[in-house]
Amino acid sequence: MYNWMLNFQYMSDEYVKMYKASQPVGDGKEPDIYIFSDPQWVPVEAPGVSFDCLSDPAKKTLCYFNTETNCACILGMRYFGEHKKGTLTMVWAIANRNGYASCHGGQKEYLLPDGSKYVASVYGLSGSGKSTLTHAKHGGKYEIKVLHDDAFIINTDTCASIAIEPTYFDKTADYPTGCEDNKYLLTAQNCSATLDDEGKIQLVTEDIRNGNGRAIKSKLWSPNRVDKIDAPVNAIFWIMKDPTIPPVVKLKGASLASVMGATLATKRSSAERLAPGVDPNKLVVVPYANPFRTYPLANDYEKFKKLVEEKNVDCYIVNTGDFMGKKVQPKDTLGILEAIVEKRADFHKWGPFSDIEIMDWEGFIPNMEDSEYVAQLKARMNDRVNEIEAFGVNKEGYDKLPDDALEAIKKVVDELG
């Protein structure tokens, strides 16, 4: 409960005044959020009762959401992360109903020397690099404001953005014991503690004891944090770990831009909880990098399509994994981002594609004359076709996308011959 309260906004004097002066969400028709949690809950064995409906039958845990009434229950789960995700699930469902795009990613605003602003949104699963890109200081070249690195929403009419959480829920694997950043940690999970040579208690980090060490980190860690960015978003970056995609490509058509987000492909990190038997090394698709959706996928598809089609938001794919066996380094991705922000990026037609452009980046030029490479690229695009077709069948077609989504990705496959 303490972690839960720390992770989200507490009722300070400032926020009480802000809340009282705010407009009711959904014209006051949205019910209050009610979440029931019982970490000690255990299902009772009974004749004829199957545990197959449980969120995790092996661990005997259950999450249930009724987002129409803004109610949820979290049963048998003792890890704070499940409560954080459960809360975000509720918030994103409310946002979806009220004209916002729900975003599992990071956003930052650049103030450029000419006085203009550039707002970039990056989307990816844990370990994809979205936090690194969001918090990168770029050597002090720009004045930067950070909205958040994990959860926010975008108003699809004004294109302004709002953060959902004030704090950060960080992995402690990258923070050595005694690291200066650790003074901003408020609580920790999956970590132990020890005494240093001065008799002071030090957190044992770097996943020495066990995996997925986590900590709630104060928003004060980032001096340039804001709760809202009023400037309209300029660009969406889908972060992929697809070895057939170059370090960056630009998507021109609104349908293709949105469907590529719907088929966002990456490799899981150790922080992602997987069902038993799932290969952690397999390239997987997680639509819009958001596994916490309780509404039809088409809602997200239409909102991101609107941002590109009606609001002129640019859309890119950045590959932070490896490209045909060569690792894309953080310096490559940050260099690419800076070139785009500063309007130095020179994108041109990529091979046979009519709706995909490429910026040449040294060491990562795709050879479209290499039949093996083209075959792999076509196979990965075909994987996306299969995913879109599966959306129309699985769960009784609950996540079926509009026809233009499938047409856009099939066009890419056809252009490869």
HELIX and SHEET records of a PDB file:
HELIX    1   1 TYR A    2  ASN A    7  1                                   6    
HELIX    2   2 ASP A   13  ALA A   21  1                                   9    
HELIX    3   3 VAL A   25  GLY A   28  5                                   4    
HELIX    4   4 PHE A   80  ARG A   97  1                                  18    
HELIX    5   5 LYS A  130  HIS A  135  1                                   6    
HELIX    6   6 HIS A  138  GLY A  140  5                                   3    
HELIX    7   7 GLU A  180  TYR A  184  5                                   5    
HELIX    8   8 LYS A  219  TRP A  221  5                                   3    
HELIX    9   9 ALA A  254  ALA A  262  1                                   9    
HELIX   10  10 PRO A  287  ALA A  289  5                                   3    
HELIX   11  11 LEU A  297  GLU A  309  1                                  13    
HELIX   12  12 PRO A  330  VAL A  341  1                                  12    
HELIX   13  13 SER A  371  PHE A  391  1                                  21    
HELIX   14  14 ASN A  394  GLY A  397  5                                   4    
HELIX   15  15 ASP A  403  GLU A  415  1                                  13    
SHEET    1   A 3 TYR A  34  ASP A  38  0                                        
SHEET    2   A 3 CYS A  71  LEU A  75  1                                        
SHEET    3   A 3 LEU A  62  ASN A  66 -1                                        
SHEET    1   B 8 GLU A 143  HIS A 148  0                                        
SHEET    2   B 8 TYR A 100  LEU A 111 -1                                        
SHEET    3   B 8 LYS A 117  TYR A 123 -1                                        
SHEET    4   B 8 ALA A 235  MET A 240  1                                        
SHEET    5   B 8 ASP A 314  ASN A 319  1                                        
SHEET    6   B 8 VAL A 248  LEU A 251 -1                                        
SHEET    7   B 8 ILE A 356  ILE A 358 -1                                        
SHEET    8   B 8 HIS A 348  LYS A 349 -1                                        
SHEET    1   C 5 GLU A 143  HIS A 148  0                                        
SHEET    2   C 5 TYR A 100  LEU A 111 -1                                        
SHEET    3   C 5 ALA A 151  ASN A 155 -1                                        
SHEET    4   C 5 SER A 161  ALA A 163 -1                                        
SHEET    5   C 5 LYS A 228  ILE A 229 -1                                        
SHEET    1   D 3 TYR A 168  LYS A 171  0                                        
SHEET    2   D 3 ARG A 214  LYS A 217 -1                                        
SHEET    3   D 3 LEU A 185  GLN A 189 -1                                        
SHEET    1   E 2 SER A 192  LEU A 195  0                                        
SHEET    2   E 2 ILE A 201  VAL A 204 -1                                        
SHEET    1   F 2 ALA A 265  THR A 266  0                                        
SHEET    2   F 2 VAL A 284  VAL A 285 -1                                        
SHEET    1   G 2 ASP A 322  PHE A 323  0                                        
SHEET    2   G 2 LYS A 326  LYS A 327 -1                                        
END                                                                             
